[in-house]
Amino acid sequence: MGDIPRKEAEFVERNGNLIAAPKANITEWDLPEAQVMDIETLHGRFKTLYEKCRTPAHTALDTQAKNEVEAAFIEKERAFIRFHLQNNEKMTDNGREALGTLIYDAKPTRRPPPDSHPAVIMESKTPFGFTAHIHDSKGGKWAKPDYTNGAVLFWSMGETSSTNPDELKTGVLITRMPHSMSFSHEERGKIAYMTGAAAEHGERERSME
């Protein structure tokens, strides 16, 4: 689903267009007619209240009712798109594009393997916390390497340090930086030992065409 317009006039126009295609293709797209009608009814109620609130005679209760109907419409619309349109195999890409939904490739596009790996630098400015910074070990840029999802960081807490990877009991996939990590007061004085990061990569499952 595309972004919700900030201006109510554009919101009304956009919702009318979004409802028109499913209503015209209920049978072809195998859609639940009752839900399509419910969304259309909410759209009609919002449009009526919107027009009323543009007149000097409108009241605070009219504005409240309009906002409540708008919230109900958005909730139903999002659920309808998610469950009945986004993964609907009977829809065409043109139909999804007209609705502003994600277009799923018929065949997933594979990403090439990364030619570098992420490196992590740990920084500690407080007694109970660390901040992890990711950089590209090959290019040096302060970001995750191309074709990776981030860096996998493993660590554990103990009375003594260790280089045995089997003793690293906790792990996290860092996809954004900086990544903050905190420890409890009970763990004060214990040693946090960590190991290097590993690259994670996968398929690009969907794209906009």
N, C-alpha and C positions, 0 to 999 in steps of 0.2 A: 504494500500500500504506500502511496506517496505521502509526502508531508501534509499535515492538516493546515490549510491556509489560515493565516492570522486574521484576515479581514472576513467578517461574517458574510458579506456579499459574495466573496469568492468561495466561501465554504458552502453556501447554498447552491451556487452554480456547479461546483465540483461534485457535490453529493447527487444532484440531479443526473449528471452524466454517469456517475458510478452506478446508480440504480438502473439506468435505462438498459444497459447491456445485459445484466443478469435477468431482468424482467422479460426481455425479448428472447432469451435463450434458456428458459427454465427447462424445457424438455431436452434440448440438444446438449446442454451441459449437465443434465441430471441434478438439478438443484431443488432443494426443499421449498416448494412454493409458499408455504405458510411463513417461512422466515424472510423470504423476499418481500412478501406483503407487509410483514411487521416493520421491516426497515423502511419501506416506502411510506408507511403510515407515520412513523417517527419523523421522517423527513418532511412530510406534509405539515405535521404539528409544529415542527421547528420553524418552517418557512412562514407559517401563519403568525406565530409569536414574534418572529423577527420583524415582519412587516408592521405588526402592532406596536412594537417597541420603537419603531422609527417615527411614530406620531407623537405629538405633544400630549395626547390623552393617556399615554401608557403609565402604568404604576410600577412601584417597586416589586409588587407581586408578579406582574407580567414579566419583568426582567428575571426574577428568580425562576419562574416557570420555564422561561426560554433556556436559561443556563442548565436547568435540570434535564430538559429534553435533549439538549445538545450533548450532555455527558452520556445519557442513555443511548443516543444514536451512535456515538463514537465507540462505545463499548460493544454494542451489537454488530456494528460494521466491522470492527477489527476481528471479532470472533468468526463472523461469516466469511471474511476473506481468508482467514487462516485455515478454517476447516473445510470450506467448500470451493474456494477459487484457486488458492495458491498452488496446490498440488493436484488440481483437477486435470486428469489425463484427457478429458474430452474437450478441454478448451484449447484454442490455438494460441500461438505466441502473440498474434495480433490482438486477440482478446485480452490477454494479460497485460500487454503494453498499454492498451487503451484504459485499463483499470489502474495502471500504475503499480502493478504487483511485480514481484520478482519473476523473471523468466528462467526456468530451469533448462539447462542444456539437455538434449536427448542423450548425449554421452558425456560424462564428466571429463573436463580438460585436466590432464595430469600436469603437475608442476615438475619442472626439471629438478634434479637433486641439487642441493646447495653446494657451491664450490668453496664455502668458508664455514666457519663455526662461530657461534657466539661465545664471547668471553665475558666474565662477570667480575666486577670489582666491588668489594664490600666496603662500606663506610659505616663507622659507628660514632655517633655524636652524643648518645645517651647510654646510661648503664644497662638499659634493658632493650635496646633496639639496634637493628642494622638496616642499612639502605643498600639495595643492590642496583648497580648500574650496568647495563648491557652495552657492549660495543662489538663491532665486527672485527674479528681477529685478523682478517686479511686486509680490508680496506681502511680500518681504523675509525670508521664513522661511529658516532654514539647512537646506534640503533641496531636492531636485530638484522642479521644478514638477509639478503634476498632469498626468497623461497623457503623461509623458515617461519614457524609460528612463534618462536621465541627461544628461551633457554630453560632447560630443566635443571633445577638446582637441588641437590640432596644434602642433608645435614642431619646431625644428631647432637644430643647433649649428654655429657658424661663427666666423670671426675677426672679422666685423663683423655688426651687426644688419641686419635687412631687414624690409620691410613687404610683400614680394612673396609672396602665398600659394602660388605655384608652388614656392617654395623651402622650404616647410615639409614636410619629408620623413617625419615621424613623427606618428602620431596614436593616441589611446587613447580608448575610451569609458569614462567614469567613471560608475559606477552607485552607488557607496557612498562616503561621505566620513568622515574625510579620506582622500585618495588620496595615497600617498607615491611620489615619483619620485626615483631616484638616478642619478648619473653617475659615470663612472670617473675615476681619477686622471689618465689621459691627456688627459681633456677639461678639466682644470683650466686656467683662464685664458681659455677660449673663452666666447663669449657664447651663452647659451640664449635664443632669442627665441621668443615664443609669440603666439598670436592668440586671439580670443574663442571662446567655446563655442557649439556648435550643438545644438539639441534633436533628439532621436531619439524617434520614437513609432511604434507598430505596433498589431497586433490582439491582443486578449485571446483566446488560442487555446484555453483550456480553463478550466473552472470547476467548482466543486463545487455540486451542486444538492441 
